[in-house]
Amino acid sequence: MFWVLFLLLAWAGVLMACVRLLRATTEAAGSVESFVVEHRLSLYEAAYLAGGPDRVAVVTLLSMERGRRLLLAHTGWATVVDPVGRDPHERALLEAFGPQGQSPVRELRTAAAGHEAVRVLADRLGAAGLTVPDGVRGDLAEGLRAVRRATWLVLAMAAASLAAAPSERGTAVTVLWWFSLPLLLTLSCQAVARFEGHRHSPWASPSGRRLLLELQREDVTPDPLTAVAVHGVRAVTDPGLRAALA
Protein backbone atom coordinates (compact mmCIF):
# COMPACT_ATOMS: atom_id res chain seq x y z
CA MET A 1 0.00 0.00 0.00
CA PHE A 2 3.04 2.28 -0.32
CA TRP A 3 1.46 3.74 -3.47
CA VAL A 4 -1.21 5.44 -1.33
CA LEU A 5 1.41 8.01 -0.30
CA PHE A 6 1.90 8.91 -3.96
CA LEU A 7 -1.88 9.21 -4.31
CA LEU A 8 -2.04 11.60 -1.35
CA LEU A 9 0.73 13.72 -2.85
CA ALA A 10 -1.14 13.85 -6.15
CA TRP A 11 -4.38 14.87 -4.44
CA ALA A 12 -2.58 17.56 -2.43
CA GLY A 13 -1.11 19.09 -5.59
CA VAL A 14 -4.41 18.92 -7.45
CA LEU A 15 -6.44 20.48 -4.65
CA MET A 16 -3.98 23.33 -4.15
CA ALA A 17 -3.94 24.08 -7.89
CA CYS A 18 -7.73 23.94 -8.24
CA VAL A 19 -8.24 26.15 -5.18
CA ARG A 20 -5.79 28.65 -6.65
CA LEU A 21 -7.65 28.72 -9.95
CA LEU A 22 -11.01 28.98 -8.19
CA ARG A 23 -9.79 31.87 -6.04
CA ALA A 24 -8.45 33.70 -9.11
CA THR A 25 -11.73 33.14 -10.95
CA THR A 26 -13.72 34.47 -7.99
CA GLU A 27 -11.50 37.56 -7.77
CA ALA A 28 -11.92 38.18 -11.50
CA ALA A 29 -15.70 38.00 -11.17
CA GLY A 30 -15.81 40.36 -8.19
CA SER A 31 -12.88 42.68 -8.81
CA VAL A 32 -14.62 44.96 -11.29
CA GLU A 33 -17.64 46.99 -10.38
CA SER A 34 -20.55 46.52 -12.73
CA PHE A 35 -21.10 49.84 -14.50
CA VAL A 36 -24.25 50.81 -16.33
CA VAL A 37 -22.68 52.22 -19.46
CA GLU A 38 -24.72 53.87 -22.18
CA HIS A 39 -21.98 54.02 -24.74
CA ARG A 40 -21.33 52.62 -28.19
CA LEU A 41 -17.83 51.25 -28.43
CA SER A 42 -15.44 52.71 -30.95
CA LEU A 43 -13.56 50.34 -33.23
CA TYR A 44 -10.39 50.58 -31.16
CA GLU A 45 -12.25 50.11 -27.89
CA ALA A 46 -13.98 47.00 -29.21
CA ALA A 47 -10.66 45.65 -30.47
CA TYR A 48 -8.99 46.12 -27.09
CA LEU A 49 -11.84 44.58 -25.11
CA ALA A 50 -12.04 41.58 -27.45
CA GLY A 51 -8.35 40.91 -28.05
CA GLY A 52 -6.10 43.30 -26.16
CA PRO A 53 -3.29 45.54 -27.51
CA ASP A 54 -2.36 43.31 -30.45
CA ARG A 55 -5.94 43.36 -31.74
CA VAL A 56 -5.83 47.17 -31.72
CA ALA A 57 -2.68 47.06 -33.85
CA VAL A 58 -4.30 44.65 -36.31
CA VAL A 59 -7.39 46.84 -36.68
CA THR A 60 -5.19 49.90 -37.23
CA LEU A 61 -3.28 48.11 -39.99
CA LEU A 62 -6.45 46.97 -41.73
CA SER A 63 -8.12 50.36 -41.36
CA MET A 64 -5.19 52.08 -43.06
CA GLU A 65 -5.03 49.38 -45.73
CA ARG A 66 -8.74 49.77 -46.35
CA GLY A 67 -8.24 53.52 -46.85
CA ARG A 68 -5.37 52.78 -49.26
CA ARG A 69 -2.94 54.62 -47.01
CA LEU A 70 -0.97 51.44 -46.43
CA LEU A 71 -0.12 48.42 -48.55
CA LEU A 72 -0.02 44.97 -46.93
CA ALA A 73 1.79 42.34 -48.99
CA HIS A 74 1.14 38.63 -48.60
CA THR A 75 4.88 38.29 -47.93
CA GLY A 76 4.37 39.91 -44.52
CA TRP A 77 5.69 43.40 -45.35
CA ALA A 78 3.86 46.72 -45.14
CA THR A 79 4.52 49.85 -47.19
CA VAL A 80 3.43 53.40 -46.35
CA VAL A 81 1.37 55.18 -48.99
CA ASP A 82 0.08 58.14 -46.96
CA PRO A 83 2.45 59.12 -44.11
CA VAL A 84 -0.13 61.21 -42.26
CA GLY A 85 -1.86 59.51 -39.31
CA ARG A 86 -5.45 60.45 -38.57
CA ASP A 87 -5.48 59.37 -34.93
CA PRO A 88 -2.97 58.43 -32.19
CA HIS A 89 -3.03 54.74 -33.17
CA GLU A 90 -2.25 55.42 -36.82
CA ARG A 91 0.53 57.82 -35.82
CA ALA A 92 1.95 55.16 -33.49
CA LEU A 93 1.96 52.68 -36.36
CA LEU A 94 3.65 55.10 -38.74
CA GLU A 95 6.36 55.82 -36.16
CA ALA A 96 7.29 52.13 -36.24
CA PHE A 97 8.16 52.14 -39.95
CA GLY A 98 11.75 52.22 -41.12
CA PRO A 99 13.26 55.15 -43.04
CA GLN A 100 12.25 53.62 -46.39
CA GLY A 101 8.58 53.44 -45.39
CA GLN A 102 8.63 49.66 -45.25
CA SER A 103 8.65 47.23 -42.35
CA PRO A 104 7.66 43.65 -41.46
CA VAL A 105 4.05 43.44 -40.29
CA ARG A 106 5.07 41.40 -37.23
CA GLU A 107 7.36 44.21 -36.00
CA LEU A 108 4.68 46.82 -36.66
CA ARG A 109 2.14 44.89 -34.62
CA THR A 110 4.52 44.58 -31.68
CA ALA A 111 5.49 48.26 -31.75
CA ALA A 112 1.96 49.56 -32.16
CA ALA A 113 0.59 47.26 -29.43
CA GLY A 114 3.14 48.60 -26.93
CA HIS A 115 2.72 52.27 -27.80
CA GLU A 116 1.54 54.91 -25.36
CA ALA A 117 -1.67 55.35 -27.40
CA VAL A 118 -2.76 51.82 -26.48
CA ARG A 119 -1.91 52.39 -22.81
CA VAL A 120 -4.04 55.53 -22.81
CA LEU A 121 -6.89 53.54 -24.36
CA ALA A 122 -6.48 50.80 -21.75
CA ASP A 123 -6.49 53.32 -18.89
CA ARG A 124 -9.66 54.92 -20.22
CA LEU A 125 -11.45 51.59 -20.50
CA GLY A 126 -10.19 50.54 -17.09
CA ALA A 127 -11.47 53.75 -15.49
CA ALA A 128 -14.89 52.98 -16.97
CA GLY A 129 -14.85 49.48 -15.45
CA LEU A 130 -14.80 47.78 -18.85
CA THR A 131 -11.55 45.82 -18.49
CA VAL A 132 -10.19 43.18 -16.14
CA PRO A 133 -7.22 44.51 -14.09
CA ASP A 134 -3.81 43.25 -15.20
CA GLY A 135 -3.09 41.63 -11.83
CA VAL A 136 -6.31 39.64 -11.88
CA ARG A 137 -5.71 38.49 -15.45
CA GLY A 138 -2.21 37.37 -14.43
CA ASP A 139 -3.60 35.43 -11.46
CA LEU A 140 -6.01 33.60 -13.75
CA ALA A 141 -3.21 32.63 -16.14
CA GLU A 142 -1.02 31.44 -13.27
CA GLY A 143 -3.90 29.45 -11.78
CA LEU A 144 -4.42 27.65 -15.07
CA ARG A 145 -0.69 26.90 -15.33
CA ALA A 146 -0.81 25.46 -11.80
CA VAL A 147 -3.62 23.09 -12.83
CA ARG A 148 -1.59 21.97 -15.85
CA ARG A 149 1.40 21.27 -13.62
CA ALA A 150 -0.88 19.32 -11.28
CA THR A 151 -1.96 17.16 -14.22
CA TRP A 152 1.64 16.17 -14.88
CA LEU A 153 2.13 15.58 -11.15
CA VAL A 154 -0.77 13.10 -11.14
CA LEU A 155 0.67 11.24 -14.12
CA ALA A 156 4.12 11.10 -12.50
CA MET A 157 2.73 9.86 -9.20
CA ALA A 158 0.64 7.25 -11.01
CA ALA A 159 3.74 5.97 -12.82
CA ALA A 160 5.67 5.85 -9.53
CA SER A 161 2.80 4.00 -7.85
CA LEU A 162 2.67 1.38 -10.59
CA ALA A 163 6.40 0.87 -10.20
CA ALA A 164 6.11 0.55 -6.41
CA ALA A 165 2.93 -1.55 -6.29
CA PRO A 166 3.03 -5.35 -6.39
CA SER A 167 3.08 -6.71 -9.93
CA GLU A 168 -0.46 -8.00 -9.85
CA ARG A 169 -3.08 -7.12 -12.42
CA GLY A 170 -5.75 -6.36 -9.83
CA THR A 171 -3.45 -3.99 -7.96
CA ALA A 172 -2.52 -2.11 -11.14
CA VAL A 173 -6.18 -1.63 -12.04
CA THR A 174 -6.91 -0.34 -8.52
CA VAL A 175 -4.02 2.12 -8.70
CA LEU A 176 -5.10 3.43 -12.09
CA TRP A 177 -8.72 3.79 -10.94
CA TRP A 178 -7.77 5.83 -7.88
CA PHE A 179 -5.45 8.11 -9.86
CA SER A 180 -8.09 8.64 -12.53
CA LEU A 181 -10.12 10.72 -10.05
CA PRO A 182 -7.61 13.57 -9.52
CA LEU A 183 -6.69 13.37 -13.21
CA LEU A 184 -10.33 13.80 -14.17
CA LEU A 185 -10.58 16.84 -11.88
CA THR A 186 -7.60 18.61 -13.44
CA LEU A 187 -8.71 17.84 -16.99
CA SER A 188 -12.23 19.09 -16.21
CA CYS A 189 -10.86 22.35 -14.82
CA GLN A 190 -8.77 22.87 -17.95
CA ALA A 191 -11.71 22.06 -20.22
CA VAL A 192 -13.98 24.53 -18.42
CA ALA A 193 -11.26 27.21 -18.51
CA ARG A 194 -10.71 26.67 -22.23
CA PHE A 195 -14.45 26.78 -22.94
CA GLU A 196 -14.88 29.99 -20.95
CA GLY A 197 -11.81 31.45 -22.63
CA HIS A 198 -13.37 30.92 -26.05
CA ARG A 199 -16.70 32.37 -24.90
CA HIS A 200 -15.31 35.44 -23.12
CA SER A 201 -12.39 37.73 -23.72
CA PRO A 202 -9.83 37.75 -20.89
CA TRP A 203 -9.53 41.50 -21.37
CA ALA A 204 -13.16 42.59 -20.93
CA SER A 205 -15.05 42.83 -17.65
CA PRO A 206 -18.73 41.77 -17.53
CA SER A 207 -19.71 45.33 -18.47
CA GLY A 208 -17.22 45.29 -21.33
CA ARG A 209 -18.53 41.97 -22.61
CA ARG A 210 -22.07 43.35 -22.52
CA LEU A 211 -21.04 46.27 -24.72
CA LEU A 212 -19.30 43.91 -27.14
CA LEU A 213 -22.47 41.85 -27.45
CA GLU A 214 -24.53 45.01 -28.01
CA LEU A 215 -22.08 46.12 -30.71
CA GLN A 216 -22.51 42.81 -32.54
CA ARG A 217 -26.31 42.99 -32.30
CA GLU A 218 -26.36 46.56 -33.62
CA ASP A 219 -24.09 45.68 -36.55
CA VAL A 220 -26.99 44.75 -38.83
CA THR A 221 -24.90 45.08 -42.00
CA PRO A 222 -21.65 43.41 -40.90
CA ASP A 223 -18.63 45.68 -41.20
CA PRO A 224 -15.39 43.76 -41.95
CA LEU A 225 -13.35 45.90 -39.55
CA THR A 226 -15.86 45.42 -36.75
CA ALA A 227 -15.75 41.67 -37.36
CA VAL A 228 -11.95 41.70 -37.08
CA ALA A 229 -12.10 43.86 -33.95
CA VAL A 230 -14.41 41.35 -32.26
CA HIS A 231 -13.21 38.03 -33.69
CA GLY A 232 -9.60 38.66 -34.69
CA VAL A 233 -7.60 37.74 -37.80
CA ARG A 234 -9.79 34.70 -38.48
CA ALA A 235 -12.53 37.15 -39.57
CA VAL A 236 -10.34 38.44 -42.44
CA THR A 237 -11.81 37.04 -45.64
CA ASP A 238 -9.06 38.15 -48.06
CA PRO A 239 -6.41 35.37 -48.24
CA GLY A 240 -3.69 37.88 -49.10
CA LEU A 241 -4.42 40.07 -46.10
CA ARG A 242 -4.67 37.04 -43.84
CA ALA A 243 -1.26 35.89 -45.06
CA ALA A 244 0.19 39.35 -44.49
CA LEU A 245 -1.07 39.46 -40.92
CA ALA A 246 0.11 35.92 -40.22
N, C-alpha and C positions, 0 to 999 in steps of 0.2 A: 504493500500500500504506500510505498515511498512516493509514487507518482502523484498522490493527493497533494503533497507540498507544492509540486509544480502547478497543479490546478489552482490552488489557493493564490499563488503568485500571479497566475494569469488573470484570475478574477479581480485581484487587487488592482492590477494595472488597468483592466477594462473599466472598472467602476470609477477610478480616479479620472480617467480620460473622458468618460461619458458625463460625469458630474461637471467637469471643466467645460465641456461643450454646452451642456444644459445651462450652466451659469452664464456663459457668454451669450447664448441665445436669449435668455431672460433679460440680460442687461441691454441687448440690442433692441428688444421689444419695448423696454420701459425707459430707455435713455433719452428719447426724443419726444418732446411734448407734441401732442397732436394739434396742429394749427388748422384753423378754418381759413383756407386761402382761396380767395376769389381772384384767380390770376391765370391767364393763359400762358403757358410756357413758351419761351422763345426757342428757336432751333438749338442754340448752344446750351440752354438750360436743360432741354430735353435730352440732348446728347450726354451731358455730364451725369444727369440722374440715371440714365439707362446704362451708360458704359464707362463713366469716369473720364479722366483727362484725355486718354488716347482717343476716345470716341469724339471728343470735341475737335481734336486735330484732324481726324478723318473727315468730319463734316465740313470743316474749313477748307480742306483740300478739294472736296467734291463741289462745294459751293463756288469756289474760284474757277474750277474746271468747267462747271456748268455755265458760268458767265464768260467763258473763253478768255479769262485773264491768267490762266495757267494751263499748261499742257501736261497730261499724265501719260507716259508711255508704258506699254505693257512690259517693257524691260525693267521697270521699277525706278525710272528716273523722272523727275519733274523739271519743267522749264518755265520760267517766268515770261509772260506775255505783257501784262500790265503791272508795273512795279509799284502801283499806288494801292495801299490797303484801305478798305472802307470801314474797318472796325478794328479794335485792339487785337482780335484773334488773327485777322488777315495780316496785320502789320507784324505780329509775332512770327507768323509763318514766313513772311518775306525776309525778315531779319536772319532767318536760318539758312537762306540760300548762299551759295558761294559767289565769288566775284563775277563769274561768268553767267550767273542767273540760272544755273543748273545744280541739282543736288539729288542724291538718292532719296526716295520717298520714305524709307525707313528712318533715315536721319532726321528728316523734316518732322515726321510724326513725334519722334522722341523730343526734339527741341521745342516744338509747339506745345506738346502736352505739359512740359515742365516750365513754361513761360509764366511770368507774373500775371498775364491776362487770365490764365486759367485759375490761378490761385485767388484772384479777385472774384471770379465767378463762383468758385467753391465757397469762399467766405460769405458771399451774398446769399447763396442757397442755404448755407449752414445757419446763418442768422435768421432765416425764415423758417427753420425747422424742417427743411426738405431733404436734408442729407443725414446719413449715419455718421457720427463722429469717427475720426480716424482710429482712435484708440479702441473703440468698440469693434470696428471692422477688423482690426488686427487681432483682437482677442478671439473673434469668431474663427479666423483663419488658423490661429494657433491651436484652438480647441479641436478643429477638424484634423490637423496634423497629429495631435495627441491620440486621437481615435485610430488613425492609420497606424501609428506606431504600436498601439495596443493590439491591433490585428496581427501584426508580425510577432508580437510577444506571445500571443496565444498559440500561433503556429509553432514557434520555437519551443514553447513549454510542452506542447503536444508531442513534438518529435522527441524531446528529452524523456518524456514519460513513457513513450513506447520503447525507448531504449532501456529504460530502467525497470519497466514492468516485466513480469515473468513472460516467457515466450509461449503463451497460450492464446489460442484464437479468441476465446471468450473474454479474456482480460483485455486484449487489444480492442475488441469491439466496445467494451465498457469504457475504456479510456477515451476512445474517439467520440463516443456518445456524450460523455461529460464535457469534453472540450468543445463540442459543437455548440453548446449553449452560449458561452461567452463569445465565440466566433460569430454566431448569429446576431448577437447584440451589437457588436461593432459594425458588422456589415449592414445591419438595418439602419444604424445611425448615419453611416456614410451614404446610404441610398436616400434617406430622407433629406439629408443636407444637400445632396446633388439635385434632387427633385425641386427643393425649395430654391436652390440657386438658379435653376433654369426658369422658375416661375417669377422670381423677384430679383431685381438688381441689388447687389450688395452696397450700392452707393446711395440709393434712395430710401428715405424714411417712409413710414406708412403714408404720411401726407404727400410726399413726393411721388410715391407709386400711384396714389389716387389721381394726381394731376397728369401723370403719364397715361393712365387709362382714359381720362377725359380727353386728352389730346388725340388719342387714337380713335375714340368714338366720334369726335368732331371732324376728323379728317375724312369727310365723305368721299371726296375725289382724292385718292391717295397721292401724296406728293413724294417723289423718290427720295428727296433729302430727309423728309420727316421719317420715312421708313428706315433709312440708314441710321438716323439719330436714335431711333427706338430699338432697332433690331441688329444694327452693326453691319459689317462688311457683307454678311451673307444676303443682305437685302439689295445689294448692287446687282443689277440685271445685266449690265454690259460686261462681257467676258474680258475685254481689254482693260477696263477700269479695275475689275476685280483682280486681275493679274498684277496691275500696277500697285495696288494697295497691299497685295500679298508679298 
